[in-house]
Amino acid sequence: MRFTINKTFLQIIALLGTMLFLNVSSVFAGGVPAIYWQLANEDRYVYRNDMDKMNWLEIRERRELNKTANQEVKTSGLKIYGDQLFAGRKWQNGEAPAGAVSMFVRDPNGRMSTVSGIKTGENAVQLPQDVRLNGRYLLGALYSPGKADVDGDGREETVYLSAKQMVRHYLNGGVTGKASVVYFDDPERMPLEIAPAINTAENRSGGNTQRPHKDYDMQVRYRGKPLAGARVVVRAMGSGWEKQFVTDSKGLFTIIPPDDRTDSSREWQTYLFMAAHHDRERAQFHNATLPVTVYKNRPEWYSKAMGFTFFAIIGTSVVLVILAGMSRRRKRRQQNSLAVFEKYRIKE
């Protein structure tokens, strides 16, 4: 009887957990929108691995762009994700948030600056201010569109939408920052955050790219501390691929990006990481995003072609060595025959 009660209790807990997960994950598709950063001309800052499709002139131009792209001043704009109704108005996918948005930057030396100190456009930020400072820049935004009864319990929560982006900057001859991080760790400016769980002492500029079939640990933090049980949805902006996660006791989850080829127009796509948290004590609902560039693997035919080329080169090299050896042996035999002939030749 005791075993039956415990089993039933666990089944109820599992059912409630599933219902909560579905409710929170549906927030991203339904009532609550999300905001995210998008680099202008983002293709310039992504390394292309599909140059085999280009002619020699296009390859040359692309390589020249790659040399200078990461040292240029970059512009990133704030966008709305989803096509949703919230707070009495219709949110359109890709539009800029309306109303007051707090925007700020943390540079590779750990210094914080707000939009007022940066060149700005309409919900857009240009960085860096000091082009000589190399490393990882954190671009953040916090926006509250209003209140809503998110979970349907009859009590309204204040909704906070957070967006973060990691921007790499590298100027040849510049100075690398000494405090390059992946978290703001600022409860007021960025209450909920998601970022890669990397060693920032060893990695001072990366973390914003991933590749298929590799493990990547990610962590969610709330008010500067790891958040256990956080619900995370990852969506590919191009193909619509989606995966859901729940963080462990350390706020961690692991993602293995697939080699998604449903979008054949380019060799990479943006994955939008979205984390949600309901703070019942403060009557707040938080939604945070992080865009990550995910490359595609080279097509299988290209790998086979490269393998064929490799073995063809090896085979040709072996044949040439054999022919050289045979030629050398033949020459040696001829020399030996001439030596024997000279030995027994009748001299006059």
N, C-alpha and C positions, 0 to 999 in steps of 0.2 A: 504493500500500500504506500509506503514511504517513497519507493522508487517511482511509482505512478504519479504521485503528487509533484515530485521534483521534475519529472520529465514534462508534465503538463505545464508547470511553471516556466520551464525553459522555453517551451514552444510558444507560450504567450509573450515572453520577453522578446523572442526572435521575431514574432509577428509584429509587435509594436515597433521594434527597430526597423523592420522592413517598411512599415507604413510611414514612419518618420523619414526614412531615407527617400522614399518616393515623394513625400510631401516637399522636402527641402529641394530635391533635384528638380521637381516640377516648377519651383520658383524661377529657375533660370529660363524655362520655356513659357512660363505663364505670367503671374502677376507682377513680379519685380524685375526691372531691367538690370543690365550690367553696363558698366563703362569700361573702356579699354583704350590704350595708347596705340597709335599706328604711325610708323615713320613715313614721312613723305618720300616718295621714290625709293621705297624700301628695297627694291631689287638691286639698287646700287651697292648696298651694304651686305649682300648675301653672296658668298662665294659660289660661283656656278660650276657644277661638275658635268654639265651637258655640252661642253664646248666641242665635242665630237660632231655635233649637229651643225656647227658654224663653219663658214669658209675662213680662209687664212686672214682676210681683212677684218672680219668680225671678231675672230680670236684675238688679233692684235689690239683692236680697240677695247675689247673687254679687259684684257690684261692691263692696259693703261688705266682704265677706270678703277680696277682693283687696287692699283698702287696708290691712288689718291683718295679713294672714297672714305676710308676710315679716319683720315686726318681733316676732313671737312667739317664745318659747322652743320649740324643736323637739325631738322625740324620735325617734331612729332605732334600730332593732333589728337585730341580726345574725342572718342566716338561712343555712340550708344549701340549695345548689342541686343538684338531681339526686335520683335515687332509686337509691342505689348501695350496694354492699357493700364496706366497707373496714375493715381492721384488726379483722376478726372481728365486726363489727356492721353492721346495716343502717341506712343513712342515709336518712331520709325527707325528701322535698322540702318546704322551708319551715320545718322545725324549727330550733330554736336549737342551736348547737354545744355539745357536752357537754365539760366539762373547763376547764382554765385558758386564758383568752383575754386577751391583752394588748390593751387599747383605749386610744387616745390621740387628742388633738386638736391641730391647729396653727391658731392664730387668725390674723386678717388682719395682725397685727403680727409674725408669725413666732414667737410664743411657743408652746412645747410644754407640754402638760399631760396627765396620765394619768387613768385612770378614778377613781382615788382622790380626785382633786380636783374631780370632777364628779358631779352627781346621777345615780345609775344605777339601773337595774332589772336584770332577768335578761337579760344580754347586750344591754343597751340603754343608750344615752347620751343625756343632755339637754344641749343647747347653744343659745346661748352662755352663759357665766357672766356676762359683761358685756354687757347688751343694748344699750349705747350704742355698742359697737364694730361698725361696719358693714364688710361685705366678704365675701370667700370664706373659709369655714372648711373645713379638711380633717379628715375623720373617718377614722381608720384602725384596723385590727385585724390581729393576727398570731396564728395558731393552728397548732399542730402536732399532728395526730391520731395520729402514730406513724410507723413505718417500713413500707416495702413495696417489693417488686421491681417498680417501675413499668414498666421497659422490657423485663423478661423476660430479663435477661442473667445471672441467678443472683446478683446483688449487690443488697442492699437499700439504698434511699435514704431519708433522713429527709425526710418530706413537710412542707412549710410552705405554709399557706393564708393569703393576704393579701387584705384587702378595704379599699377606699378609697371615700369618697363626698365630693363637693363640695357644700356646703350654703351657700346665699346668705342673708345676713341684712342687713336694711335697716330702720333706725329713723329716722323723720323727726326731724331735729335731732341725730342721732348723729354720730360722728366716723369717717371712713373710714380703715381701716388702711393702713399704709405698706409692709407687706411681705407682700402677698397673693400666694400662689404656687399652683402646681398639683401640685408634688411635695414629698414629705417630704425626699427626699434623705438618708435615714437608713438605712444598710445593716443596722443591727441591728434596728430597729423595723419597717422596710418594705423588705426586700431587693429585691423585684420590684414595679414600679409601672407603671401605664398612665395616660396623661392626654392631654388635647388639647394640641396644639402651638400655643399662643397667646402673644401678647405680654402678659405679666402687668402691665407698666407701663401699658399702655393699657386692659387689661381686668382690673379688680380684683374683680369679683364674679361673672362669668358663666363660660361654658365647660361647663356641665352640661346644656345643651339643644342640640338639633339640629333641622333641618327637612329634609323630603324634597327630593331632586334638587339638593342643594348639596354641594360638596366640603368635607370636614373632615379635616385632617391630625391624626393621633394619633401619639404616641411611647411606646415601651416603654423603661424604664431598669432596669438591674440593678446594684445596689449603687452607685447614683448616676451611672452612665454609660449612654449609649445602647446598646441591645442589638440587634445585627444578627442576622438570621435567627430572630427570636423568632416563635413560632407563636401566632396570635391567632384566637379564635373569637368572633363577635358573634351573639347570639341575642335575638330579640324575645320578651320574657316573656309577652306576650299571645297573639300569633299563632303563634309558633314559627318565624318566618322566621330563617334562619341564613346567615352568610357567613364565609369563612375567609380569613386574610391571613398574609403573611410580611413582617416588617419589613426595610427596606433597610439599607445600611451605616450610616445615621444613626439607626437604630432607628425609622424612620418608616413609616407606611402611611396610605393615604387611603381614607376610606369615603364613599360617596354613599348615604345612607339612601333606600330606596324609599318611595313613598306607599302603604304597606301598609294595606289596608282590610279584611283578613280578620276583624279584630276590630272589629265595628261598635258595640260597647257604649260606646265613648268616643272622643274626638278626639285622643288621645295614648296612647303606651305606653312602657314602659321597655325600653331595649336594654341587655343586660348584656355588657360587654366583658370577655373572659377571655383572659389571656395565660399561657403556660406556658414554663418554662425548666428544663432538666436540667443542673445543675452537677455534672459528673462528677468534677471535681477535689475538691470538698468532699463528694461523695456525697449531694447534696441535690436534691430536686425541688420547684420553686416554682410556685405557681398564684396569680395575682392577678386581682382583678375591679374593675370600675368601672361603676356604673349611670349611664345617660344617658337623659334624657327626650327622646323624639323626637315632635314634633307631626305631625299629618296636615295636608295641604293642604285647603282648603275644597273641598267637592264641586264637580264640574264644572258641575252644574246651577245652583249658587249663583253661580259665576263668570259663567255666561251670563246669569243673572237680573240680576246687578249690571251687566253690560254692557248689557243691554236697558234697565235703569233709567237708566243713564248716557246712552245715545243718545236715550231718550225725553225726558229733561230737556233735552238739547241741541236736539232737534227742536222741542219745545214752545217753547223760548226763541227759536229762529229764526222760528217762526210768529208769535210775539208781536211780535218786532221788525218783521217784514214788515207785520203788521196795523197796528202803530203808525205805520210809515212811510206806509202807504196812507191812514190817517186824517189824518195831518198834511198829506199832499199834497192830499187832498180839501178840507181846510179852507183851505189856501193858495189853491187854485183858486177856491173860493167868495169869498175875500177879494179876489182879482184881478178876478173878475167884478163884484163890488160896486163896486170902484174904477173900472172902465171905465164902469159904469152911472152912477155919480155924475158922471163927466167929461162924458158926453154927455147927461145928463138936462136937459130944458128947464126952466130956472128961471123962475118967475113974478116 
